[in-house]
Amino acid sequence: MKGLEIMKLVINETYGGYGYGVADKFDALVKKYEDDRTAPELVAFVEGYSDDCGDLNVVEIPDESTDYLIDEYDGAETVFYVVNGKIYTA
């Protein structure tokens, strides 16, 4: 039986905004993917360089999600996604 497929995306988990606190040497990479949070290069950076990525974190949602939204409040982000017509949060 095949395991559940997932999609990884990057969000900012605390106040301050996307990219706040990222090490200067990685600032251009983070800005490059501000509109593509599922980019493999961005996900790999956050997973591999947690000390340099500020408050960015990788969250996982089911690949079968029909839609997702990154909601922001004072810089802190939450992911809402839809599976089978139901809304979930990550």
MARBA-3410 file (N, C-alpha, C, O; in Angstrom, 1 decimal):
90
0.8,-1.2,0.0,0.0,0.0,0.0,0.9,1.2,0.0,1.8,1.3,0.8 ~ 0.6,2.2,-0.8,1.4,3.4,-1.0,1.1,4.3,0.2,-0.1,4.5,0.6 ~ 2.2,4.9,0.7,2.0,5.9,1.8,1.4,7.2,1.4,1.4,7.5,0.2 ~ 0.9,7.9,2.3,0.3,9.2,2.0,1.4,10.2,1.5,2.4,10.4,2.2 ~ 1.1,10.8,0.4,2.0,11.8,-0.2,1.8,13.1,0.5,0.7,13.5,0.9
2.9,13.9,0.6,2.8,15.2,1.3,3.4,16.3,0.4,4.3,16.0,-0.5 ~ 3.0,17.5,0.7,3.6,18.7,0.0,4.3,19.5,1.2,3.7,19.7,2.2 ~ 5.5,19.9,0.9,6.2,20.7,1.9,6.2,22.2,1.5,6.4,22.5,0.3 ~ 5.9,23.1,2.4,6.0,24.5,2.1,6.6,25.2,3.3,6.5,24.7,4.5 ~ 7.1,26.4,3.1,7.8,27.2,4.1,6.9,28.3,4.5,6.3,29.1,3.7
6.8,28.5,5.9,6.1,29.6,6.5,7.0,30.3,7.5,7.9,29.7,8.0 ~ 6.6,31.5,7.9,7.2,32.2,9.0,6.3,31.9,10.2,5.1,32.2,10.2 ~ 6.9,31.3,11.3,6.1,30.9,12.4,5.9,31.9,13.5,5.1,31.7,14.4 ~ 6.7,33.0,13.5,6.5,34.0,14.6,6.3,35.4,14.0,6.5,35.6,12.8 ~ 6.1,36.3,14.9,5.9,37.7,14.4,7.2,38.3,13.9,8.3,37.9,14.2
7.1,39.2,12.9,8.2,39.8,12.3,8.2,39.7,10.8,8.8,40.6,10.1 ~ 7.5,38.8,10.3,7.4,38.7,8.8,8.3,37.7,8.2,9.3,37.3,8.7 ~ 7.9,37.3,7.0,8.6,36.3,6.2,10.1,36.8,5.9,10.3,37.9,5.4 ~ 11.0,36.0,6.3,12.4,36.3,6.0,13.1,37.0,7.2,14.3,37.2,7.1 ~ 12.4,37.5,8.2,13.0,38.2,9.3,13.9,37.3,10.1,13.5,36.2,10.4
15.1,37.7,10.3,16.0,36.9,11.1,16.9,35.9,10.2,17.7,35.2,10.8 ~ 16.7,35.9,8.9,17.5,35.0,8.1,18.9,35.6,8.0,19.1,36.8,7.8 ~ 19.9,34.7,8.0,21.3,35.1,7.9,21.5,35.8,6.6,20.9,35.5,5.6 ~ 22.2,36.9,6.6,22.4,37.8,5.5,22.8,37.0,4.2,22.4,37.4,3.1 ~ 23.7,36.0,4.4,24.2,35.3,3.2,23.1,34.5,2.5,23.3,34.1,1.4
21.9,34.3,3.2,20.8,33.6,2.6,19.6,34.5,2.2,18.6,34.0,1.8 ~ 19.7,35.7,2.5,18.6,36.7,2.2,18.1,36.6,0.8,16.9,36.6,0.6 ~ 19.0,36.6,-0.2,18.6,36.6,-1.6,17.8,35.3,-1.9,16.8,35.4,-2.7 ~ 18.2,34.2,-1.4,17.5,33.0,-1.6,16.1,33.0,-1.1,15.2,32.6,-1.8 ~ 15.9,33.5,0.1,14.6,33.6,0.7,13.7,34.6,-0.1,12.6,34.2,-0.3
14.2,35.7,-0.4,13.4,36.7,-1.2,13.0,36.1,-2.6,11.9,36.4,-3.1 ~ 13.9,35.3,-3.2,13.7,34.8,-4.5,12.4,33.9,-4.5,11.7,33.9,-5.5 ~ 12.2,33.2,-3.4,11.0,32.3,-3.3,9.9,32.8,-2.4,9.1,32.0,-1.9 ~ 9.8,34.1,-2.2,8.7,34.6,-1.4,7.3,34.3,-1.9,6.4,34.1,-1.1 ~ 7.2,34.2,-3.2,5.9,33.8,-3.8,5.8,32.3,-4.2,4.8,32.0,-4.8
6.8,31.5,-3.9,6.8,30.1,-4.2,7.3,29.3,-3.0,8.4,28.9,-3.0 ~ 6.5,29.2,-2.0,6.9,28.6,-0.8,7.1,27.1,-0.9,7.6,26.5,0.1 ~ 6.8,26.5,-2.0,7.0,25.0,-2.1,8.2,24.7,-2.9,8.5,23.6,-3.2 ~ 9.0,25.7,-3.3,10.2,25.5,-4.1,11.2,24.6,-3.4,11.5,24.8,-2.2 ~ 11.6,23.5,-4.1,12.5,22.6,-3.4,13.8,23.2,-2.9,14.3,22.8,-1.8
14.3,24.2,-3.5,15.6,24.8,-3.0,15.3,25.6,-1.7,16.1,25.5,-0.8 ~ 14.2,26.2,-1.6,13.8,26.9,-0.3,13.5,25.9,0.8,14.0,26.1,1.9 ~ 12.8,24.9,0.5,12.5,23.8,1.5,13.8,23.2,2.0,13.9,23.0,3.2 ~ 14.7,22.9,1.1,15.9,22.2,1.5,16.8,23.2,2.3,17.4,22.7,3.3 ~ 16.8,24.4,2.0,17.5,25.4,2.8,17.0,25.4,4.3,17.8,25.3,5.2
15.7,25.5,4.4,15.1,25.6,5.8,15.3,24.3,6.5,15.6,24.3,7.7 ~ 15.2,23.2,5.9,15.4,21.9,6.5,16.9,21.7,6.9,17.2,21.1,7.9 ~ 17.8,22.2,6.1,19.2,21.9,6.3,20.0,23.0,7.1,21.1,22.7,7.6 ~ 19.4,24.2,7.2,20.2,25.3,7.8,19.3,26.0,8.8,19.1,27.2,8.8 ~ 18.7,25.2,9.8,17.7,25.8,10.7,18.3,26.9,11.5,17.6,27.8,11.9
19.6,26.9,11.8,20.2,28.0,12.6,20.3,29.3,11.8,20.5,30.4,12.4 ~ 20.3,29.2,10.5,20.4,30.4,9.6,19.1,30.9,9.0,19.1,31.9,8.3 ~ 18.0,30.2,9.3,16.8,30.6,8.6,15.8,31.4,9.4,14.6,31.5,9.0 ~ 16.2,32.0,10.5,15.3,32.8,11.3,14.1,32.0,11.8,14.3,30.9,12.4 ~ 12.9,32.5,11.6,11.7,31.9,12.1,11.0,31.1,11.0,9.8,30.8,11.2
11.7,30.8,9.9,11.1,30.0,8.8,11.0,28.6,9.2,12.0,28.1,9.9 ~ 10.0,27.9,8.9,9.8,26.5,9.2,9.1,25.8,8.1,8.3,26.4,7.4 ~ 9.4,24.5,7.9,8.7,23.7,6.9,7.5,23.0,7.5,7.6,22.4,8.6 ~ 6.3,23.2,6.9,5.1,22.5,7.3,4.7,21.5,6.1,5.1,21.8,5.0 ~ 4.0,20.5,6.5,3.6,19.5,5.5,2.1,19.4,5.5,1.4,19.4,6.5
1.6,19.4,4.2,0.2,19.2,4.0,0.0,18.1,3.0,0.9,17.8,2.2 ~ -1.2,17.4,3.1,-1.4,16.3,2.1,-1.3,16.8,0.7,-1.8,17.8,0.3 ~ -0.7,16.0,-0.1,-0.6,16.3,-1.6,-1.9,16.3,-2.3,-2.1,17.0,-3.3 ~ -2.9,15.6,-1.7,-4.2,15.6,-2.3,-5.0,16.9,-1.9,-6.2,17.0,-2.3 ~ -4.4,17.8,-1.2,-5.1,19.1,-1.0,-5.5,19.8,-2.3,-4.7,19.8,-3.2
-6.7,20.2,-2.3,-7.2,20.9,-3.5,-6.8,22.3,-3.6,-6.9,23.0,-4.6 ~ -6.5,22.9,-2.4,-6.1,24.3,-2.3,-5.5,24.6,-1.0,-5.7,23.8,0.0 ~ -4.7,25.6,-0.9,-4.1,26.0,0.3,-3.9,27.5,0.3,-3.9,28.2,-0.7 ~ -3.9,28.1,1.5,-3.7,29.5,1.7,-2.8,29.8,2.9,-2.9,29.1,3.9 ~ -1.8,30.6,2.7,-0.9,31.1,3.8,-1.5,32.4,4.3,-1.5,33.4,3.6
-2.0,32.3,5.5,-2.6,33.5,6.2,-1.6,34.1,7.1,-0.8,33.4,7.8 ~ -1.5,35.4,7.1,-0.5,36.1,7.9,-1.2,37.1,8.8,-2.1,37.8,8.5 ~ -0.7,37.1,10.1,-1.1,38.1,11.1,0.1,38.6,11.8,0.8,37.9,12.5 ~ 0.4,39.9,11.6,1.6,40.5,12.2,2.9,39.8,11.9,3.8,39.8,12.7 ~ 2.9,39.2,10.7,4.1,38.5,10.3,4.1,37.0,10.6,4.8,36.2,9.9
3.3,36.5,11.5,3.2,35.1,11.8,2.2,34.5,10.8,1.2,35.0,10.6 ~ 2.6,33.3,10.3,1.8,32.7,9.2,1.3,31.4,9.6,1.9,30.6,10.4 ~ 0.1,31.1,9.1,-0.6,29.8,9.3,-1.1,29.3,8.0,-1.5,30.1,7.1 ~ -1.0,28.0,7.8,-1.5,27.4,6.5,-2.8,26.8,6.7,-3.0,26.0,7.6 ~ -3.8,27.2,5.8,-5.1,26.5,5.8,-5.1,25.8,4.5,-4.7,26.3,3.4
-5.6,24.5,4.5,-5.7,23.7,3.3,-7.0,22.9,3.2,-7.7,22.7,4.3 ~ -7.4,22.5,2.0,-8.7,21.8,1.8,-8.4,20.4,1.3,-7.7,20.2,0.4 ~ -9.0,19.4,2.0,-9.0,18.0,1.6,-10.4,17.5,1.7,-11.1,17.6,2.7 ~ -10.9,17.0,0.5,-12.3,16.4,0.5,-13.3,17.4,1.0,-14.3,17.0,1.6 ~ -13.2,18.7,0.6,-14.1,19.7,1.0,-14.1,20.2,2.4,-14.9,21.0,2.8
-13.1,19.8,3.2,-13.0,20.2,4.6,-11.7,21.0,4.7,-10.7,20.8,4.1 ~ -11.8,22.0,5.6,-10.7,23.0,5.8,-9.9,22.5,7.0,-10.5,22.2,8.1 ~ -8.6,22.5,6.9,-7.7,22.1,7.9,-6.6,23.2,8.1,-6.4,24.0,7.2 ~ -5.9,23.1,9.2,-4.8,24.0,9.4,-3.5,23.2,9.7,-3.5,22.2,10.3 ~ -2.4,23.8,9.3,-1.1,23.2,9.5,-0.2,24.1,10.3,0.9,23.8,10.6
END
